[in-house]
Amino acid sequence: MRSRFLAIAAVLAVLPTSTEAADHYDELAVAFDQPDLTFPGQPRPLAAGRESMLFKPDGTGPFPALVVMPVCFGHLYSKNTFDWAGRAVAQGYAALVVDPLAPRGVDNNCLRPYAVPASRLLKDAFDAAEHLRRQPFVDPARIGILGFSQGAMTGLAAAGADHAREGGRAPFRAVVALYPVCFLAAYLMPGQPAPVDISRVPDHVVVPLLVEIGDEDTQGGPPMNGCPPLLDARKAAGDPVEAIIYHATHLWDQRELGPAVVRGDGSYGQETLYRYDAEVTEQSAKAAFAFFDQHMKGP
């Protein structure tokens, strides 16, 4: 398993854009031609695999529910999203783990040109929320999104004023985004004549948003992927934004990595580290569900 992570370390070098872009480039406007995903109609016992899966606590509910969006290689190398689904169920949430890749014949979505662009991923998340709202054991007014890396960037988009009601649908109740890449400075995009600055933090956040990042995460170049100043600016403007910084690398919750350092290349070819940290994983889970409880279980 660790050899597979070594192989994808370079693949992670260019993560997709998932919210508004500075200058003139915005992947959320990119057209897509993949069919809509289909989601399971019945919950199942906790398990892991390469398909979308639906889980629920014991009882009839109605329960608050989470849409769980994975990293850019989906569930090919890590099952971290299913670990988080187990935590969600234990905390009284239904969880729909979305696999946007395998049903479309995609092994990973980390390299350009993207087989599944950010615009499609955003629609997948809202489609999953609509599916949850149709389940009799789900409270349709209490649905959040939990995302990781690429999935976290989908969450950032869903928290912003421009996309919170994507397709005219109800917004998420809360968003938790783990280790997104928030900003790329002077980034050379395929097909663009000159480098552009790409901001993945919305200009106005309207859905309560918690971003959890590691102080050793340099996937996007600058320390912590440019997240702190952008998030601080939104919080100073009065937006419902919180951020927590851990002593951790990118992908800190992916236990398949193991505790030793895996080295790869970041977005600009810089050395980037990946390491599983069980303690940080539990800390981040505790914070995530405290945030969801605050915004999804209250009045």
KAQUIFEN-V898637 format. One record per backbone hydrogen bond with DSSP energy under -1.0 kcal/mol. NH is the residue of the N-H (numbers start at 0). CO is the residue of the C=O. Records with the same first field share a line. If there is no record, write none. Layout:
BEGIN
NH: CO + CO
END
This chain:
BEGIN
4: 0
5: 1
6: 2
7: 3
8: 4
11: 7
12: 9
13: 10
24: 21
28: 25
29: 26
43: 53
52: 96
54: 94
62: 136
64: 141
65: 93
66: 143
67: 95
68: 145
73: 70
75: 72
82: 78
83: 79
84: 80
85: 81
86: 82
87: 83
88: 84
89: 85
90: 86
91: 88
92: 87
93: 63
94: 54
95: 65
96: 52
97: 67
103: 100
104: 101
105: 100
108: 71
120: 116
121: 117
122: 118
123: 119
124: 120
125: 121
126: 122
127: 123
128: 124
129: 125
130: 126
131: 127
132: 128
134: 131
137: 134
138: 62
141: 138
143: 64
144: 173
145: 66
146: 175
147: 68
148: 177
150: 147
152: 148
153: 149
154: 150
155: 151
156: 152
157: 153
158: 154
159: 156
160: 203
163: 159
165: 162
167: 164
168: 165
172: 142
174: 207
175: 144
176: 209
177: 146
178: 211
182: 224
183: 197
186: 195
191: 188
195: 186
197: 183
199: 181
205: 158
206: 158
208: 239
209: 174
210: 241
211: 176
212: 243
214: 245
215: 247
216: 213
220: 217
223: 216
224: 221
225: 222
226: 223
230: 226
231: 227
232: 228
233: 229
234: 230
235: 231
236: 232
237: 234
238: 233
240: 238
241: 208
243: 210
245: 212
247: 245
253: 250
254: 252
256: 253
261: 273
263: 271
265: 269
266: 218
268: 265
271: 263
273: 261
275: 257
276: 251
280: 276
281: 277
282: 278
283: 279
284: 280
285: 281
286: 282
287: 283
288: 284
289: 285
290: 286
291: 287
292: 288
293: 289
294: 290
295: 291
296: 292
END
